[in-house]
């Protein structure tokens, strides 16, 4: 019974990492990319998002609760799991190790980012271009955010590879090699989008 529950929890953990958390990550990065077009473009996107009906319920049930479960169970996996060289080899075990490390970094980064934006909004601050520019005016925060973005995007991209394996999408060794390249391209593309957005706030 315990092994069945663990199997279900791992499947749910994997699924939530892609749907809806991964999709929201991509959406968030694309929305932030509008900062490269200037403050007005970025603020317009923020106003559109803030104007969505039932936004607080969407955030709670499609972002925060799935993220909470994914984070807590992910920490459990990180401290319980061990490498499996006989099955996956050195490279995949290295990726698994980095996946655990980036999971912890990502959790710290997201928690801080939520505190600086969503919590401050609840306390009366306005989320806009100037808010992010003020946050990133500190060189330390700029480095922290850059590392946070890279870590988060890697965790999603590499997690997508694991998702496709665990859900039976990529079964053969060839399909897993192809998915390694595909997820690598996703990692590079999203990282560029995220970092370009970050540098756009340097005014």
Secondary structure in CASP SS format (residue, H / E / C, confidence):
PFRMAT SS
TARGET T0000
AUTHOR 0000-0000-0000
METHOD secondary structure of the structure
MODEL  1
X C 1.00
X H 1.00
X H 1.00
X H 1.00
X H 1.00
X H 1.00
X H 1.00
X H 1.00
X H 1.00
X H 1.00
X H 1.00
X H 1.00
X H 1.00
X H 1.00
X H 1.00
X H 1.00
X H 1.00
X H 1.00
X C 1.00
X C 1.00
X H 1.00
X H 1.00
X H 1.00
X H 1.00
X H 1.00
X H 1.00
X H 1.00
X H 1.00
X H 1.00
X H 1.00
X H 1.00
X H 1.00
X H 1.00
X H 1.00
X H 1.00
X H 1.00
X H 1.00
X C 1.00
X H 1.00
X H 1.00
X H 1.00
X H 1.00
X H 1.00
X H 1.00
X H 1.00
X H 1.00
X H 1.00
X H 1.00
X H 1.00
X H 1.00
X C 1.00
X C 1.00
X C 1.00
X C 1.00
X H 1.00
X H 1.00
X H 1.00
X H 1.00
X H 1.00
X H 1.00
X H 1.00
X H 1.00
X H 1.00
X H 1.00
X H 1.00
X H 1.00
X H 1.00
X H 1.00
X H 1.00
X H 1.00
X H 1.00
X H 1.00
X H 1.00
X H 1.00
X H 1.00
X H 1.00
X H 1.00
X H 1.00
X H 1.00
X H 1.00
X C 1.00
X C 1.00
X C 1.00
X C 1.00
X H 1.00
X H 1.00
X H 1.00
X H 1.00
X H 1.00
X H 1.00
X H 1.00
X H 1.00
X H 1.00
X H 1.00
X H 1.00
X H 1.00
X H 1.00
X H 1.00
X H 1.00
X H 1.00
X H 1.00
X H 1.00
X H 1.00
X H 1.00
X H 1.00
X H 1.00
X H 1.00
X H 1.00
X H 1.00
X H 1.00
X H 1.00
X H 1.00
X H 1.00
X H 1.00
X H 1.00
X H 1.00
X H 1.00
X H 1.00
X H 1.00
X H 1.00
X H 1.00
X H 1.00
X C 1.00
X C 1.00
X C 1.00
X C 1.00
X C 1.00
X C 1.00
X H 1.00
X H 1.00
X H 1.00
X H 1.00
X H 1.00
X H 1.00
X H 1.00
X C 1.00
X C 1.00
X C 1.00
X H 1.00
X H 1.00
X H 1.00
X H 1.00
X H 1.00
X H 1.00
X H 1.00
X H 1.00
X H 1.00
X H 1.00
X H 1.00
X H 1.00
X H 1.00
X H 1.00
X H 1.00
X H 1.00
X H 1.00
X H 1.00
X H 1.00
X H 1.00
X H 1.00
X H 1.00
X H 1.00
X H 1.00
X H 1.00
X H 1.00
X H 1.00
X H 1.00
X C 1.00
X C 1.00
X C 1.00
X C 1.00
X C 1.00
X C 1.00
X H 1.00
X H 1.00
X H 1.00
X H 1.00
X H 1.00
X H 1.00
X H 1.00
X H 1.00
X H 1.00
X H 1.00
X H 1.00
X H 1.00
X H 1.00
X H 1.00
X H 1.00
X H 1.00
X H 1.00
X H 1.00
X H 1.00
X H 1.00
X H 1.00
X H 1.00
X H 1.00
X H 1.00
X H 1.00
X H 1.00
X H 1.00
X H 1.00
X C 1.00
X C 1.00
X C 1.00
END
